[in-house]
Amino acid sequence: QVQLVESGGGLVQAGGSLRLSCAASGRTFSLSNMGWFRRTPGKEREFVAAIRRSGGNTFYADSVKGRFTISRDNAKNTVYLQMNSLKPEDTAAYYCAARAGYSSSISVQGNYDYWGQGTQVTVSS
């Protein structure tokens, strides 16, 4: 089993920045793709960003491209999401996800095996 714990959420003004972290513990050697998803009340959870195990390939939703950066430190079993130029529409609960084993469908939440509890990000206008 793998446990994921997110941190770094909070309240920020529009145009500001936050850095989310997701620490993995347990059978972390099996982890491949890791990603971030978000959900706002009344909406489906949506893909935000993801990264391959090597860290060499990253993927982003169009809505966050150029503003968010995903990275990972495999030695620390941690994935990060640097969020810049935040907008009120980025307000959501952000969830970290991890998959054991490779999958080409990196933006599909059904392909992830483990999920964190979520951290709230609120962007005020």
C-alpha positions as CSV (number, residue, x, y, z in Angstrom):
1,Q,0.0,0.0,0.0
2,V,0.9,3.6,-0.5
3,Q,-0.1,6.6,1.5
4,L,-0.2,10.1,0.0
5,V,-0.3,13.3,2.2
6,E,-0.7,16.7,0.6
7,S,0.3,20.0,2.1
8,G,0.8,23.6,1.1
9,G,-2.8,24.7,0.4
10,G,-4.2,27.9,1.7
11,L,-5.7,31.3,1.0
12,V,-4.0,33.6,-1.5
13,Q,-4.9,36.6,-3.5
14,A,-5.3,36.5,-7.3
15,G,-1.9,36.8,-8.9
16,G,-0.2,35.1,-6.0
17,S,1.6,31.8,-5.8
18,L,1.4,28.6,-3.8
19,R,3.5,25.4,-3.7
20,L,1.7,22.1,-3.0
21,S,3.6,19.1,-1.9
22,C,2.6,15.4,-1.8
23,A,4.7,13.0,0.3
24,A,4.4,9.3,-0.5
25,S,5.1,6.5,2.0
26,G,4.8,2.8,1.9
27,R,5.6,0.8,-1.2
28,T,6.9,3.8,-3.0
29,F,9.3,1.8,-5.2
30,S,6.3,0.7,-7.2
31,L,5.1,4.2,-8.1
32,S,5.2,5.4,-11.7
33,N,3.0,8.2,-12.8
34,M,2.1,10.9,-10.3
35,G,-0.4,13.6,-10.8
36,W,-2.5,16.4,-9.4
37,F,-6.3,16.7,-9.8
38,R,-8.7,19.2,-8.4
39,R,-12.4,19.5,-7.7
40,T,-14.7,22.4,-7.0
41,P,-18.2,21.9,-5.4
42,G,-20.7,20.7,-7.9
43,K,-18.1,19.7,-10.5
44,E,-16.3,16.5,-11.4
45,R,-12.7,16.1,-10.4
46,E,-10.5,17.3,-13.2
47,F,-6.9,16.7,-14.3
48,V,-4.4,19.4,-13.5
49,A,-0.9,18.0,-14.1
50,A,1.1,14.8,-14.1
51,I,4.6,13.6,-14.3
52,R,6.4,10.4,-15.3
53,R,8.6,8.5,-12.9
54,S,11.8,9.8,-14.6
55,G,10.5,13.4,-14.2
56,G,11.4,14.0,-17.8
57,N,7.9,14.2,-19.1
58,T,5.3,16.5,-17.7
59,F,1.7,17.1,-18.8
60,Y,-0.7,19.9,-18.0
61,A,-4.3,20.8,-18.5
62,D,-4.7,23.7,-20.9
63,S,-6.2,25.9,-18.1
64,V,-2.9,25.8,-16.1
65,K,-0.3,25.6,-18.8
66,G,2.4,28.3,-18.4
67,R,1.3,29.0,-14.8
68,F,1.7,25.7,-13.0
69,T,4.8,23.4,-12.8
70,I,4.9,19.9,-11.6
71,S,8.1,18.2,-10.4
72,R,9.1,15.3,-8.3
73,D,12.0,14.2,-6.1
74,N,12.1,10.4,-6.1
75,A,14.7,10.4,-3.4
76,K,12.2,12.1,-1.1
77,N,9.2,10.3,-2.6
78,T,7.6,13.7,-3.1
79,V,5.8,15.4,-5.9
80,Y,5.3,19.2,-6.1
81,L,3.0,21.6,-7.8
82,Q,4.2,25.1,-8.1
83,M,1.2,27.4,-8.9
84,N,1.9,30.9,-10.1
85,S,-0.4,33.7,-11.3
86,L,-3.3,32.1,-9.5
87,K,-6.8,33.0,-10.5
88,P,-10.1,32.8,-8.6
89,E,-11.1,29.9,-10.9
90,D,-8.2,27.9,-9.5
91,T,-10.0,27.7,-6.2
92,A,-10.6,24.0,-5.5
93,A,-9.6,21.0,-3.4
94,Y,-6.4,19.6,-4.9
95,Y,-5.6,15.9,-4.8
96,C,-2.4,14.1,-5.3
97,A,-2.6,10.7,-7.1
98,A,-0.1,8.0,-7.8
99,R,-0.1,4.9,-10.0
100,A,1.8,1.7,-9.5
101,G,3.1,0.7,-12.8
102,Y,3.3,2.5,-16.1
103,S,0.2,3.8,-18.0
104,S,0.2,5.9,-21.1
105,S,-3.1,7.5,-20.1
106,I,-1.6,9.9,-17.6
107,S,-4.5,12.4,-17.4
108,V,-7.2,9.8,-16.7
109,Q,-8.0,9.6,-13.0
110,G,-9.3,6.1,-13.3
111,N,-5.7,5.0,-14.0
112,Y,-4.4,6.1,-10.6
113,D,-4.3,3.6,-7.8
114,Y,-3.7,5.9,-4.8
115,W,-5.1,9.2,-3.7
116,G,-4.4,11.7,-1.0
117,Q,-7.0,13.4,1.2
118,G,-6.8,16.7,-0.6
119,T,-5.7,20.2,0.3
120,Q,-7.8,23.3,-0.2
121,V,-6.6,26.2,-2.3
122,T,-8.7,29.4,-2.2
123,V,-7.8,32.3,-4.5
124,S,-9.5,35.6,-3.6
125,S,-10.2,38.3,-6.2
